[in-house]
Amino acid sequence: MTILCNSSFQRATFFLTGFQGLEDLHGWISIPFCFIYLTVILGKLTILHVIHTDATLHEPMYYFLAMLAFTDLGLCLSTLPTVLGIFWFDAREIGMPACFTQLYFIHTLSLVESSVLLSMSIDRYVAICNPLRYSTVLTPARIVKMGLSSTLRSALLILPLPFLLKRFQYCHSHVLAHAYCLHLEIMKLACSSIIVNHIYGLFVVACTVVVDSLLIFLSYTLILRTVLSIASRQQRLRALNTCVSHVCAVLLFYIPMIGLSLVHRFGEHLPRTVHLLMSYVYLLVPPLMNPIVYSIKTKQIRQRIIKKFQFVKSLRCFCKD
Protein backbone atom coordinates (compact mmCIF):
# COMPACT_ATOMS: atom_id res chain seq x y z
CA MET A 1 0.00 0.00 0.00
CA THR A 2 2.85 2.36 0.90
CA ILE A 3 4.57 1.58 -2.38
CA LEU A 4 1.39 2.42 -4.33
CA CYS A 5 1.00 5.71 -2.47
CA ASN A 6 4.61 6.65 -3.09
CA SER A 7 4.29 5.77 -6.78
CA SER A 8 1.16 7.91 -7.08
CA PHE A 9 2.93 10.78 -5.29
CA GLN A 10 5.91 10.57 -7.66
CA ARG A 11 3.66 10.70 -10.70
CA ALA A 12 1.88 13.80 -9.36
CA THR A 13 5.00 15.78 -8.39
CA PHE A 14 7.86 17.53 -10.17
CA PHE A 15 11.01 18.87 -8.56
CA LEU A 16 12.26 22.34 -9.47
CA THR A 17 15.96 23.24 -9.54
CA GLY A 18 17.88 26.24 -8.30
CA PHE A 19 21.61 26.67 -8.82
CA GLN A 20 22.93 23.15 -8.31
CA GLY A 21 26.07 22.97 -6.21
CA LEU A 22 25.40 26.42 -4.78
CA GLU A 23 22.56 25.49 -2.41
CA ASP A 24 24.44 26.98 0.56
CA LEU A 25 24.54 30.32 -1.26
CA HIS A 26 20.86 30.41 -2.25
CA GLY A 27 20.15 33.00 0.43
CA TRP A 28 22.73 35.36 -1.07
CA ILE A 29 21.72 34.53 -4.65
CA SER A 30 18.13 35.50 -3.76
CA ILE A 31 19.19 39.11 -3.06
CA PRO A 32 19.66 40.18 -6.73
CA PHE A 33 16.52 38.22 -7.68
CA CYS A 34 14.52 40.05 -4.99
CA PHE A 35 15.91 43.34 -6.28
CA ILE A 36 14.93 42.46 -9.86
CA TYR A 37 11.42 41.36 -8.91
CA LEU A 38 10.90 44.45 -6.73
CA THR A 39 12.20 46.75 -9.48
CA VAL A 40 9.95 45.13 -12.09
CA ILE A 41 6.84 45.33 -9.91
CA LEU A 42 7.45 48.94 -8.82
CA GLY A 43 8.43 49.99 -12.37
CA LYS A 44 5.34 48.46 -13.97
CA LEU A 45 2.98 49.81 -11.31
CA THR A 46 4.53 53.28 -11.70
CA ILE A 47 4.02 53.29 -15.46
CA LEU A 48 0.45 51.98 -15.12
CA HIS A 49 -0.32 54.60 -12.46
CA VAL A 50 1.15 57.46 -14.52
CA ILE A 51 -0.77 56.46 -17.66
CA HIS A 52 -4.01 55.95 -15.71
CA THR A 53 -3.90 59.24 -13.80
CA ASP A 54 -2.57 61.58 -16.52
CA ALA A 55 -5.24 62.45 -19.11
CA THR A 56 -2.60 63.70 -21.58
CA LEU A 57 -1.27 60.13 -21.84
CA HIS A 58 -4.64 58.67 -22.83
CA GLU A 59 -3.46 58.04 -26.38
CA PRO A 60 -3.01 54.81 -28.40
CA MET A 61 0.78 54.68 -27.93
CA TYR A 62 0.46 54.80 -24.14
CA TYR A 63 -2.48 52.40 -24.05
CA PHE A 64 -0.27 49.83 -25.79
CA LEU A 65 2.55 50.63 -23.37
CA ALA A 66 0.14 49.96 -20.48
CA MET A 67 -0.73 46.60 -22.07
CA LEU A 68 2.97 45.75 -22.30
CA ALA A 69 3.52 46.76 -18.66
CA PHE A 70 0.54 44.70 -17.50
CA THR A 71 1.74 41.65 -19.47
CA ASP A 72 5.29 41.95 -18.11
CA LEU A 73 3.91 42.28 -14.58
CA GLY A 74 1.84 39.10 -14.98
CA LEU A 75 4.83 37.21 -16.43
CA CYS A 76 6.99 38.32 -13.51
CA LEU A 77 4.40 37.33 -10.88
CA SER A 78 3.87 33.91 -12.49
CA THR A 79 7.48 32.87 -11.75
CA LEU A 80 8.06 34.76 -8.48
CA PRO A 81 6.56 32.17 -6.03
CA THR A 82 8.61 29.19 -7.24
CA VAL A 83 11.87 31.08 -7.84
CA LEU A 84 11.95 32.74 -4.42
CA GLY A 85 10.46 29.63 -2.82
CA ILE A 86 13.53 27.63 -3.85
CA PHE A 87 16.01 30.28 -2.72
CA TRP A 88 14.34 31.01 0.62
CA PHE A 89 12.71 27.75 1.71
CA ASP A 90 14.24 25.10 -0.58
CA ALA A 91 10.63 24.43 -1.72
CA ARG A 92 11.48 22.30 -4.75
CA GLU A 93 8.36 20.15 -4.97
CA ILE A 94 5.50 21.33 -7.16
CA GLY A 95 2.33 19.40 -7.87
CA MET A 96 1.36 18.58 -11.42
CA PRO A 97 -1.76 20.85 -11.45
CA ALA A 98 0.25 23.80 -10.08
CA CYS A 99 3.07 23.12 -12.54
CA PHE A 100 0.73 22.99 -15.53
CA THR A 101 -1.06 26.15 -14.36
CA GLN A 102 2.22 28.03 -14.09
CA LEU A 103 3.29 26.70 -17.48
CA TYR A 104 0.02 27.91 -19.01
CA PHE A 105 0.39 31.46 -17.70
CA ILE A 106 4.09 31.74 -18.61
CA HIS A 107 3.55 30.66 -22.23
CA THR A 108 0.28 32.57 -22.64
CA LEU A 109 1.73 35.84 -21.35
CA SER A 110 4.84 35.40 -23.51
CA LEU A 111 2.64 35.13 -26.60
CA VAL A 112 0.53 38.08 -25.45
CA GLU A 113 3.71 40.15 -25.18
CA SER A 114 4.62 39.23 -28.75
CA SER A 115 1.14 40.35 -29.88
CA VAL A 116 1.38 43.61 -27.94
CA LEU A 117 4.74 44.38 -29.58
CA LEU A 118 3.08 43.81 -32.96
CA SER A 119 0.24 46.18 -31.99
CA MET A 120 2.80 48.79 -30.97
CA SER A 121 4.54 48.47 -34.34
CA ILE A 122 1.17 49.03 -36.06
CA ASP A 123 0.72 52.10 -33.89
CA ARG A 124 4.10 53.47 -35.02
CA TYR A 125 3.32 52.62 -38.66
CA VAL A 126 0.03 54.52 -38.64
CA ALA A 127 1.52 57.46 -36.71
CA ILE A 128 4.41 57.91 -39.19
CA CYS A 129 3.00 56.67 -42.50
CA ASN A 130 -0.56 57.93 -42.16
CA PRO A 131 -0.59 60.57 -39.39
CA LEU A 132 -3.77 62.33 -40.56
CA ARG A 133 -5.82 59.18 -39.96
CA TYR A 134 -4.08 58.21 -36.70
CA SER A 135 -6.94 59.15 -34.37
CA THR A 136 -9.59 57.63 -36.65
CA VAL A 137 -7.76 54.34 -37.25
CA LEU A 138 -6.62 53.66 -33.68
CA THR A 139 -9.80 54.47 -31.80
CA PRO A 140 -10.23 53.37 -28.15
CA ALA A 141 -12.74 50.70 -29.23
CA ARG A 142 -10.31 49.30 -31.80
CA ILE A 143 -7.45 49.30 -29.29
CA VAL A 144 -9.60 47.32 -26.84
CA LYS A 145 -10.42 44.82 -29.62
CA MET A 146 -6.73 44.46 -30.47
CA GLY A 147 -5.89 43.80 -26.82
CA LEU A 148 -8.69 41.28 -26.38
CA SER A 149 -7.89 39.47 -29.62
CA SER A 150 -4.20 39.22 -28.63
CA THR A 151 -5.13 37.75 -25.25
CA LEU A 152 -7.74 35.40 -26.68
CA ARG A 153 -5.43 34.13 -29.44
CA SER A 154 -2.65 33.37 -26.97
CA ALA A 155 -4.93 31.81 -24.34
CA LEU A 156 -6.65 29.49 -26.83
CA LEU A 157 -3.43 28.38 -28.54
CA ILE A 158 -1.74 27.51 -25.24
CA LEU A 159 -4.84 25.87 -23.72
CA PRO A 160 -4.19 22.39 -25.25
CA LEU A 161 -0.64 22.18 -23.84
CA PRO A 162 -1.53 21.19 -20.25
CA PHE A 163 -3.94 18.55 -21.57
CA LEU A 164 -1.32 17.18 -23.99
CA LEU A 165 1.11 16.89 -21.07
CA LYS A 166 -1.45 15.41 -18.70
CA ARG A 167 -1.94 12.33 -20.89
CA PHE A 168 1.70 11.24 -20.47
CA GLN A 169 3.20 8.82 -18.00
CA TYR A 170 6.44 10.30 -16.64
CA CYS A 171 8.78 7.37 -16.12
CA HIS A 172 12.00 9.41 -16.32
CA SER A 173 13.38 11.70 -13.65
CA HIS A 174 10.85 14.24 -12.38
CA VAL A 175 13.59 16.83 -11.81
CA LEU A 176 13.20 19.98 -13.93
CA ALA A 177 16.20 22.08 -14.95
CA HIS A 178 14.62 25.41 -13.95
CA ALA A 179 12.85 27.03 -11.01
CA TYR A 180 9.58 27.07 -12.96
CA CYS A 181 7.68 24.86 -15.40
CA LEU A 182 8.06 25.01 -19.19
CA HIS A 183 6.36 22.85 -21.82
CA LEU A 184 9.52 21.92 -23.72
CA GLU A 185 11.23 20.68 -20.57
CA ILE A 186 8.31 18.72 -19.09
CA MET A 187 7.51 16.85 -22.28
CA LYS A 188 11.11 15.54 -22.41
CA LEU A 189 10.41 13.67 -19.15
CA ALA A 190 7.62 11.60 -20.75
CA CYS A 191 8.32 7.94 -21.51
CA SER A 192 6.02 7.81 -24.58
CA SER A 193 6.15 9.54 -27.97
CA ILE A 194 6.10 13.35 -27.79
CA ILE A 195 5.78 13.94 -31.54
CA VAL A 196 2.31 15.50 -31.17
CA ASN A 197 3.62 17.97 -28.60
CA HIS A 198 6.57 18.83 -30.81
CA ILE A 199 4.38 19.46 -33.85
CA TYR A 200 1.79 21.46 -31.93
CA GLY A 201 4.52 23.51 -30.21
CA LEU A 202 6.05 24.40 -33.58
CA PHE A 203 2.58 25.24 -34.91
CA VAL A 204 1.95 27.64 -32.00
CA VAL A 205 5.33 29.34 -32.46
CA ALA A 206 4.75 29.68 -36.22
CA CYS A 207 1.25 31.15 -35.74
CA THR A 208 2.35 33.68 -33.14
CA VAL A 209 6.00 34.59 -32.69
CA VAL A 210 7.06 33.97 -36.31
CA VAL A 211 4.05 35.75 -37.83
CA ASP A 212 4.32 38.63 -35.34
CA SER A 213 8.06 39.10 -35.96
CA LEU A 214 7.57 39.11 -39.74
CA LEU A 215 4.77 41.68 -39.50
CA ILE A 216 6.89 43.84 -37.17
CA PHE A 217 9.74 43.66 -39.68
CA LEU A 218 7.33 44.58 -42.51
CA SER A 219 5.93 47.53 -40.58
CA TYR A 220 9.41 48.93 -39.94
CA THR A 221 10.37 48.42 -43.56
CA LEU A 222 7.41 50.61 -44.54
CA ILE A 223 8.25 53.09 -41.78
CA LEU A 224 11.84 53.42 -43.01
CA ARG A 225 10.66 53.90 -46.58
CA THR A 226 8.35 56.71 -45.44
CA VAL A 227 10.98 58.33 -43.20
CA LEU A 228 13.64 58.31 -45.93
CA SER A 229 11.24 60.12 -48.24
CA ILE A 230 10.99 63.05 -45.78
CA ALA A 231 13.06 65.98 -47.02
CA SER A 232 14.01 67.50 -43.67
CA ARG A 233 16.78 65.70 -41.78
CA GLN A 234 15.45 67.00 -38.47
CA GLN A 235 11.99 65.62 -39.16
CA ARG A 236 13.46 62.26 -40.17
CA LEU A 237 15.33 62.02 -36.87
CA ARG A 238 12.25 63.09 -34.93
CA ALA A 239 10.15 60.40 -36.61
CA LEU A 240 12.75 57.69 -36.00
CA ASN A 241 13.20 58.79 -32.39
CA THR A 242 9.56 57.92 -31.66
CA CYS A 243 10.37 54.30 -32.63
CA VAL A 244 13.54 53.81 -30.57
CA SER A 245 11.77 52.65 -27.40
CA HIS A 246 9.68 50.13 -29.28
CA VAL A 247 12.66 48.77 -31.23
CA CYS A 248 14.51 48.28 -27.93
CA ALA A 249 11.49 46.46 -26.47
CA VAL A 250 11.34 44.18 -29.54
CA LEU A 251 15.06 43.35 -29.29
CA LEU A 252 14.77 42.76 -25.52
CA PHE A 253 11.98 40.25 -26.19
CA TYR A 254 13.22 38.38 -29.25
CA ILE A 255 16.99 38.14 -28.61
CA PRO A 256 16.67 36.29 -25.25
CA MET A 257 13.93 34.09 -26.75
CA ILE A 258 16.14 33.10 -29.68
CA GLY A 259 19.11 32.60 -27.36
CA LEU A 260 17.12 30.33 -25.02
CA SER A 261 15.79 28.31 -27.98
CA LEU A 262 19.31 27.80 -29.34
CA VAL A 263 20.58 26.73 -25.93
CA HIS A 264 17.71 24.24 -25.55
CA ARG A 265 18.15 22.81 -29.06
CA PHE A 266 21.93 22.74 -29.48
CA GLY A 267 23.47 23.44 -26.06
CA GLU A 268 23.18 20.06 -24.36
CA HIS A 269 26.96 20.06 -23.85
CA LEU A 270 26.87 23.45 -22.09
CA PRO A 271 26.97 23.65 -18.27
CA ARG A 272 23.58 23.59 -16.55
CA THR A 273 24.29 27.07 -15.16
CA VAL A 274 24.23 28.47 -18.71
CA HIS A 275 20.74 27.02 -19.26
CA LEU A 276 19.58 28.50 -15.97
CA LEU A 277 21.00 31.94 -16.66
CA MET A 278 19.51 32.05 -20.17
CA SER A 279 16.09 31.08 -18.82
CA TYR A 280 16.24 33.85 -16.20
CA VAL A 281 17.45 36.36 -18.81
CA TYR A 282 14.52 35.42 -21.06
CA LEU A 283 11.89 35.86 -18.36
CA LEU A 284 13.32 38.67 -16.22
CA VAL A 285 15.43 40.97 -18.40
CA PRO A 286 12.63 42.24 -20.72
CA PRO A 287 10.26 43.11 -17.82
CA LEU A 288 13.19 44.71 -15.97
CA MET A 289 14.51 46.79 -18.87
CA ASN A 290 11.28 47.84 -20.61
CA PRO A 291 10.20 50.44 -18.02
CA ILE A 292 13.78 51.77 -17.86
CA VAL A 293 13.95 52.11 -21.66
CA TYR A 294 10.56 53.80 -21.92
CA SER A 295 11.32 56.10 -18.98
CA ILE A 296 14.58 57.23 -20.57
CA LYS A 297 13.57 57.40 -24.24
CA THR A 298 9.94 58.58 -23.95
CA LYS A 299 9.95 62.22 -22.88
CA GLN A 300 6.30 62.31 -21.79
CA ILE A 301 6.64 59.26 -19.52
CA ARG A 302 9.90 60.54 -18.06
CA GLN A 303 8.44 63.98 -17.30
CA ARG A 304 5.33 62.53 -15.64
CA ILE A 305 7.36 60.15 -13.46
CA ILE A 306 9.69 62.97 -12.36
CA LYS A 307 6.64 65.12 -11.65
CA LYS A 308 5.14 62.36 -9.48
CA PHE A 309 8.35 61.98 -7.46
CA GLN A 310 8.63 65.75 -7.04
CA PHE A 311 5.05 65.84 -5.77
CA VAL A 312 5.75 63.07 -3.25
CA LYS A 313 8.94 64.82 -2.12
CA SER A 314 7.14 68.15 -1.65
CA LEU A 315 4.34 66.40 0.23
CA ARG A 316 6.85 64.86 2.64
CA CYS A 317 8.50 68.26 3.23
CA PHE A 318 5.07 69.78 3.88
CA CYS A 319 4.22 67.06 6.41
CA LYS A 320 7.53 67.60 8.23
CA ASP A 321 6.88 71.32 8.45
N, C-alpha and C positions, 0 to 999 in steps of 0.2 A: 504493500500500500504506500509506504514511504517512497519507494522507488518511482511509483506512478506519479505521485504528487511532485517529486523533484523533476521528473521528466516534463510534466505539464508546465511547471514553473519556468524551466529552461526555455521551452518553446515560446513562452509569453513574455520573455525578458531579453532586452539587449543591454550591452555594457558599453558605455561611452568612454572615451579616452582623452586624457589631458596630455601633458608633455611627459611621455614615458621616460623614466630614468631621472626625472626632476621632481618627483612627487614631494620631496622634502622642501622644495622651493615654491610649491604652488601658492603659498600665502603671499610671497613676494611677487610672483608672476601675476597674481590677481590685481595688483595695484595699477599697472598700466591699463589692464582691461577695464577696471572700475572707472578709471579716468576717461577712457574712450567712450564707454557706455554713458557716463554722466554728461560728457561733452555733447554726444549725439542727441540725447534726450533734451537737454537744455537748449541746444542749438535749434532743433526742430520745433520745440514749443515756442521759442522766441520768434522764429520766422512765421509760424502759424498765428501767433498772437498779433504781431505787427501787421500782417496782411488782413486779419479779421477786424482789427480796430481802426485802421487807417483807410478812410473812404477813397483817398487818392490812389490806393493800390488795388482797388476793385476793378481790375482790368484783366483781359484774358491771359497775358503773360504771367501775372502774379497768381491767378487761379491755378494755372498749371504748376507753378512753383509750389503752391500749397499742396497740390496732389502729390508731387514728388516728395515733399517733406513728410507728409502723412504716410506714404508708402515706406520711406526709409525708416520712419519711427516704428512702424509695425514690424518690419524686417528685423530691426534691432531688438525689439522686445520679444520676438519669437525665439531668439537664441539665448537671451540673457539668463533665464532660469537654469538651463543645463550647464552653460559655460561657467557661471559663477558658482553653481552648485558643486561642480567638480573641484574647483580651486579652493572653496571655503570648507566644504563638508565631505569631500571625497564621495559625493553622491553619484556614483557611476551607473547604477541600475536605472533603466527606464522601461516601463511597460510597453508592450506592442501598440495598444491604442494611443498612448501619449506620444510615442515615437512617430506613428503614422500621422497624427494630428500636427505635430511640429513640422514634419516633412511637407505636409500639404500647405501650411501657411508659408514656409520658406520658399517653396517653388512657386506658389501662386503670386506672392508679393514680388518675387524676382521678375516674373513675366509682366506683372502690372507696371513695374518700374520701366521695363523696356517699352511698353505701350505709352506710358506718360512721356518718355523721352521722344517718342515719335510724334505725339501730340504737340510737344514743345517745338519740334522742328517745323511742323505745319504752321504753328503760330508765327515763327520767324519768317517762313516763306511768304505767308500772306502779308505780314507787316512790311516786308522789304519789296516784294515783287508786285503786290497789289494793295498799296497802303490806303487808297481811297475807299476800298470795300472792306477794310479791316473790321470795322465795328459792325458791319452788316453780315459778314461771313461768320465771324466768331462771336455769336451772340451768347448770353448766359445760358439759354436753353440748350444750344448746340454744345457748349462746353460741358454741361451736365451729362448730355447724351454720350459725348466722347469718353468722359470719365467712367460712366456706368458700363459702356460697351467694353472698355478696356478691362474693367474688373470682372465682368461676366465672362468674357472670352477666356481670361486666365483661369478663373475659378472652375469653369466647365472642362477645360482641357486638362487640368491637373486632377480633377475629381476621380478619374479611373485609377490613378496610380496607387492609392492605398488599397483599393480592392484587388488590383493585380498583384500586389505584394502579399496581401492577406491569404491568397490561395496557396502560397508556397509552404513547404516544409523546410525548416532551416536546420539542416543536419551538420553544417560547418560551424566554425566558431561564431559565437554571438557577439564578439567584440568588434565594435565599430572603430574606425580610425580617427574620428573627430569627436568633438564635444556636443554634437547635435546630429540629427538624422537627415540623411540625404538618400534619394531614390537610387542613384547609381551605386552607392556603397552597399545598401541593404540587399539589393537584388543579387549581388555577387555572393552573398552568404547562402543563397538558396541551393538545394541539392538537386533540383530539377531544371529543365530547360528554361532559360530566361529570354529566348528569342523574341517572344511577344513584347516583353518589357523593353527590349532594345529597340525594336521597330517603332513601338508607340512613343518612346522617348525621343527618337530622332524625328518622328512626325511632329511632335509638339514643338521641338526646337525649330524645325523648318517653318512651321506655321506662325511662329511668334518672333523669336530672336532674329532669325535669318531674314524674314520678310520685313520686320521693323528696321533692321540695320540697312537693308537695301533701300528702303523708302527714305530713311534719314539721309543716306548718301545721295539719293536722287534730289531730295529737297535742297541740299547744300550745293549741289551742282547747278541747279537753277538759280539759287541765291547768288552764287559767284558770278554766273553769267549776267545777272541783272546788275550786280554791284560794279562789275568791270565796264559796263556800258554807261555808268554815271561819269559825267565829264569832270566834276570837281573832285580833287583828291581828298579834300577835307570831308566831303559828304560820303565818299567811299569808305574812309576810315571810320566815320561815325556809324555807318550801316553795319560794317563788320564788327565793330566793338559791341553792338547789341547781341551778337551771336557768341561772343567769347565764352560767357558763363555756360551756355548750353553745350558748346563743343567740349568744354572741360568735363561737364557732367557725363556726356556720352563716352568720352575716353575713360573716365573713372569707372564707368559701369562695364564697358566691353573689354578693356584690356585685362583686368583681373579675371573676368569670366573666361576669356580665351586662354589665359595663363593656367587657370585651374583645370580646364578641360585638357590641355596638353599634358599637364602633370599627371592627371588621372589616366590618360590614354597611353602615354609613352614614358612616364617617369617611375616605373615600378622599381628601377634600380636606385632611385634617389632615396636619401634618408627620410624616415617617417616625419622628422621635424619639418622638412621642406613641404610635405603635403599639408601638414597642420598649418604652417604659416601662410601658405597660399590660400587655404580655405578661410582663414581669418581675414586675410587681405581682401578676398572677394566679398565677404559679408559685412565687414566693418569699415573698410577704407572709404567706399563711396558715401555711406551715410555720414561718416565723420567729416569728409572733405567738402561735400556739396554745400552745406551752409556757410563754410568758410569762403569757398569760391564765390558764391552769390553775394555774400556780405562785402567782399572786397571789390568784385567787378561790377556789381549792380549799384549804381549811385543812389537810387531811391531807397533800396533796402538798407544800405549802409547808413544813410542819413536818418532814417526812421529808427533804426536800432540805437544809434548814438543819441538821438533825441529822447528815447525811452530811458536810457541809462542816466542822461543828464537830469531828467525829471525825477528819477528815483533818488539820485544824489542830492538834488535840491530839497526833496521832501525829507530826507534824513537830516539835513542841516536845519531845516525848519523845526523838526521835532526836537532836536537838541536844544535849539534856542528857546 
